[in-house]
Amino acid sequence: MFLELSLSLKGLQMKYIDLYLIHSPVGWQYVNDKEMTIGRDGTPFLDMTTNLESIWESVEGQVEEGLVRSIGASNYNISHVRTILSVARI
């Protein structure tokens, strides 16, 4: 994940991101870097196996590397927040 963020920062001519916000506690099923899986009605297929702990630890690593200044989450319920707090250092 750090490589992709480093390349994005380079392309944007920035040294860091002020806030990396995890928008949702679920991901979309991965197809490839240019497509996503969408149903006939236009809704995305969600990946309900998203590992919240792993994602949070990854964004903490980006803070430690100096690529991101602040991290946060939105659209999380109390259960999701507790899951993150169980591993969070930041």
GUGUGU-927286 format. One record per residue: residue in three letters; x, y, z of N, C-alpha, C, O in turn. Coordinates in steps of 0.001 Angstrom, whole numbers. Each point is the difference from the previous one (the first is absolute). Example, Ala and Ser with C-alpha at 12.3 -4.5 7.8 and 13.67 -1.06 7.14 Angstrom:
(atom "ALA"; (13190; -5690; 7800); (-890; 1190; 0); (900; 1200; 0); (1036; -19; 665))
(atom "SER"; (-1386; 1069; -1385); (820; 1190; 60); (-770; 1090; 730); (509; 1108; 169))
//
This chain:
(atom "MET"; (822; -1196; 0); (-822; 1196; 0); (863; 1255; 0); (-389; 1019; -571))
(atom "PHE"; (1565; -1083; 1212); (858; 1178; 58); (496; 409; -1371); (127; 1191; -282))
(atom "LEU"; (156; -2162; -576); (487; 295; -1340); (-1028; 791; -787); (337; 1001; -633))
(atom "GLU"; (-1604; -1444; 667); (-1050; 700; -722); (-163; 1426; 517); (-152; 926; -797))
(atom "LEU"; (179; -734; 2104); (-140; 1333; 563); (1204; 860; -364); (-155; 1178; -322))
(atom "SER"; (1338; -1748; 371); (1202; 754; -373); (-76; 455; -1453); (361; 1134; -315))
(atom "LEU"; (-826; -2008; -570); (-138; 367; -1414); (-1057; 1085; -190); (183; 915; -802))
(atom "SER"; (-1289; -1018; 1541); (-1043; 1027; -80); (524; 1345; 473); (-246; 1027; -632))
(atom "LEU"; (970; -1034; 1746); (558; 1247; 516); (980; 606; -1002); (8; 1214; -206))
(atom "LYS"; (796; -2034; -399); (959; 485; -992); (-734; 640; -1179); (365; 1083; -456))
(atom "GLY"; (-1401; -1763; -30); (-787; 534; -1110); (-692; 1309; 336); (-154; 867; -859))
(atom "LEU"; (-258; -729; 2099); (-652; 1235; 461); (999; 1071; 422); (-385; 1121; 334))
(atom "GLN"; (1665; -1469; -349); (1078; 883; 439); (-222; 459; 1444); (117; 1180; 330))
(atom "MET"; (-444; -2166; 514); (-226; 258; 1422); (895; -923; 813); (367; -1083; -456))
(atom "LYS"; (-21; 1514; 1649); (835; -812; 880); (-824; -856; 952); (472; -1036; 467))
(atom "TYR"; (-1696; 1458; -177); (-858; -735; 930); (-1455; 373; -231); (-307; 966; -699))
(atom "ILE"; (-588; -1755; 1303); (-1437; 269; -4); (-374; 477; 1394); (430; -586; 994))
(atom "ASP"; (-1225; 1642; -913); (-426; 517; 1301); (-897; -982; 747); (202; -239; 1190))
(atom "LEU"; (-1194; -332; -1880); (-947; -910; 642); (-318; -1154; -927); (-456; 205; -1124))
(atom "TYR"; (697; -1421; 1596); (-384; -1218; -717); (-1223; -531; 717); (91; -486; 1128))
(atom "LEU"; (-1236; 580; -1786); (-1262; -399; 616); (-498; -1298; -622); (-192; -83; -1213))
(atom "ILE"; (-12; -919; 2043); (-601; -1252; -461); (-1499; 258; -38); (-630; 203; 1038))
(atom "HIS"; (65; -212; -2236); (-1372; 451; -198); (-1063; -1001; 451); (-1097; 395; 395))
(atom "SER"; (1415; -1683; -453); (-1015; -1012; 279); (639; -1239; 624); (1143; -328; -321))
(atom "PRO"; (-1857; -361; 1200); (558; -1197; 627); (-61; -1250; -883); (393; -1080; 440))
(atom "VAL"; (-873; 1210; -1663); (-5; -1124; -941); (637; 432; -1310); (-54; 1172; -373))
(atom "GLY"; (655; -2127; -318); (601; 295; -1296); (-874; -497; -1137); (-1037; -624; 222))
(atom "TRP"; (1468; 907; -1432); (-653; -526; -1195); (793; -1194; -471); (1221; -27; 154))
(atom "GLN"; (-1877; -950; -718); (702; -1157; -528); (949; 450; -1109); (-384; 745; -902))
(atom "TYR"; (1615; -1208; 986); (1046; 411; -937); (-85; -767; -1312); (-151; -1222; -7))
(atom "VAL"; (247; 1943; -1094); (87; -605; -1322); (1401; 246; -542); (750; -938; -269))
(atom "ASN"; (-414; 2202; 116); (1344; 426; -388); (102; 1490; 288); (-945; 587; 527))
(atom "ASP"; (2057; 30; -857); (214; 1400; 354); (-864; 973; -804); (-67; 1181; 343))
(atom "LYS"; (-588; -1646; -1395); (-793; 901; -842); (-1497; -295; 26); (-789; 775; -542))
(atom "GLU"; (390; -1877; 1160); (-1405; -382; 25); (-419; -384; 1420); (834; -294; 856))
(atom "MET"; (-2133; 305; -636); (-536; -535; 1235); (-1239; -805; -341); (-618; 214; -1043))
(atom "THR"; (259; -1127; 1908); (-1148; -850; -244); (-1272; 759; 340); (-174; 479; 1121))
(atom "ILE"; (-706; -378; -2095); (-1268; 707; 190); (-1130; -907; -467); (93; -634; -1051))
(atom "GLY"; (-1158; 576; 1840); (-1154; -812; -353); (-806; 622; -1130); (253; 1137; -398))
(atom "ARG"; (-1202; -1866; -105); (-838; 488; -1106); (-770; 1260; 366); (-325; 811; -867))
(atom "ASP"; (34; -648; 2158); (-733; 1197; 434); (932; 1186; 274); (-453; 1064; 423))
(atom "GLY"; (1748; -1250; -664); (955; 1092; 163); (640; 85; 1374); (855; 857; 222))
(atom "THR"; (-1242; -1716; 700); (590; 34; 1336); (1258; -873; 35); (53; -1046; -646))
(atom "PRO"; (948; 1479; 1397); (1244; -787; 67); (-173; -1250; 852); (-820; -30; 918))
(atom "PHE"; (1598; -1000; -1231); (56; -1184; 844); (968; 298; 1140); (1178; 271; -234))
(atom "LEU"; (-1668; -319; 1449); (816; 327; 1163); (785; -1211; 479); (-443; -1140; -135))
(atom "ASP"; (1606; 1406; 693); (839; -1039; 599); (-204; 71; 1506); (627; 815; 676))
(atom "MET"; (-1491; -1658; -156); (-339; 35; 1423); (1078; -647; 871); (-153; -74; 1219))
(atom "THR"; (1236; -394; -1832); (1101; -592; 765); (1124; 1005; 231); (1096; -382; 409))
(atom "THR"; (-1355; 1655; -665); (1013; 1033; 180); (570; -74; 1410); (-752; -17; 975))
(atom "ASN"; (2080; -25; -861); (674; -111; 1289); (322; 1401; 527); (998; 610; -386))
(atom "LEU"; (-1856; -119; 1268); (152; 1356; 520); (1306; 191; 755); (634; 1051; -101))
(atom "GLU"; (-234; -2062; 856); (1243; 102; 775); (1202; 170; -922); (860; 847; 242))
(atom "SER"; (-803; -1640; -1282); (1121; 60; -943); (64; 1343; -714); (1076; 572; -174))
(atom "ILE"; (-2232; -78; -234); (-30; 1300; -685); (471; 1095; 943); (803; 847; -391))
(atom "TRP"; (-1290; -851; 1623); (393; 1046; 955); (1503; -52; 277); (663; 1036; 44))
(atom "GLU"; (-135; -2236; 140); (1442; -136; 239); (801; 517; -1196); (1081; 565; 168))
(atom "SER"; (-1608; -758; -1358); (677; 476; -1205); (37; 1529; -57); (1035; 582; -326))
(atom "VAL"; (-2146; 64; 637); (8; 1468; -37); (829; 575; 1151); (583; 1076; -134))
(atom "GLU"; (-528; -1780; 1252); (913; 423; 1072); (1450; -29; -496); (794; 882; 328))
(atom "GLY"; (-466; -1888; -1107); (1339; -95; -574); (309; 1165; -929); (1140; 460; -63))
(atom "GLN"; (-2143; 16; -653); (199; 1148; -879); (284; 1265; 803); (774; 858; -425))
(atom "VAL"; (-1409; -753; 1587); (294; 1130; 895); (1444; -105; 484); (741; 983; -14))
(atom "GLU"; (-355; -2166; 434); (1361; -211; 510); (1060; 267; -1067); (1109; 423; 324))
(atom "GLU"; (-1440; -667; -1593); (926; 249; -1104); (19; 1473; -418); (820; 402; -825))
(atom "GLY"; (-1725; 402; 1395); (-61; 1420; -333); (-765; 301; -1270); (43; 1127; -492))
(atom "LEU"; (-752; -2123; -56); (-770; 206; -1224); (-1364; 618; 278); (-605; 607; -883))
(atom "VAL"; (124; -764; 2114); (-1314; 477; 410); (145; 658; 1370); (718; -505; 863))
(atom "ARG"; (-1399; 1629; -666); (68; 689; 1298); (-1066; -471; 982); (284; -195; 1181))
(atom "SER"; (-1518; 10; -1670); (-1111; -396; 873); (-806; -1090; -684); (-76; -51; -1227))
(atom "ILE"; (-530; -830; 2035); (-847; -1061; -540); (-1342; 12; 716); (-111; 444; 1142))
(atom "GLY"; (-904; -941; -1836); (-1319; -44; 598); (-892; -974; -739); (407; -592; -999))
(atom "ALA"; (-1625; 427; 1492); (-974; -901; -609); (-1370; 668; 22); (-326; 739; 929))
(atom "SER"; (-468; -1007; -1958); (-1368; 514; -21); (-957; -1143; -346); (403; -1024; -551))
(atom "ASN"; (-1652; 1221; 880); (-1046; -992; -263); (226; -1306; 758); (-428; -1059; -460))
(atom "TYR"; (1087; 1116; 1602); (233; -1162; 849); (-1014; 11; 1138); (-324; 1059; 537))
(atom "ASN"; (-174; -2235; -172); (-855; -72; 1184); (886; -300; 1217); (1214; -152; -139))
(atom "ILE"; (-1804; 69; 1298); (774; -194; 1227); (776; -1317; -18); (1106; -73; 536))
(atom "SER"; (-1667; -952; -1137); (695; -1286; -100); (1262; 121; -856); (1045; -553; 345))
(atom "HIS"; (-1146; 1271; -1453); (1166; 218; -858); (1081; 788; 732); (1185; -318; -94))
(atom "VAL"; (-1604; 1341; 819); (954; 824; 745); (696; -850; 1072); (1214; 100; 179))
(atom "ARG"; (-1960; -912; 512); (615; -880; 1026); (999; -958; -622); (1043; -283; 589))
(atom "THR"; (-1356; -213; -1771); (926; -895; -696); (1323; 716; -273); (1072; -559; 231))
(atom "ILE"; (-1151; 1776; -716); (1224; 771; -257); (744; 300; 1296); (1222; -130; 66))
(atom "LEU"; (-1956; 527; 955); (645; 346; 1271); (729; -1186; 622); (913; 187; 805))
(atom "SER"; (-1304; -1393; -1167); (649; -1176; 568); (1459; -146; -478); (793; -686; 644))
(atom "VAL"; (-445; 1323; -1760); (1370; -92; -537); (678; 1360; -159); (1201; 68; -263))
(atom "ALA"; (-1958; 1004; 418); (496; 1338; -325); (1124; 466; 932); (-73; -153; 1219))
(atom "ARG"; (1097; 716; -1821); (1055; 711; 725); (-223; 1507; -156); (391; 792; 858))
(atom "ILE"; (-1021; -420; -1961); (-306; 1408; -294); (-1506; 153; 23); (-513; 1098; -219))
//
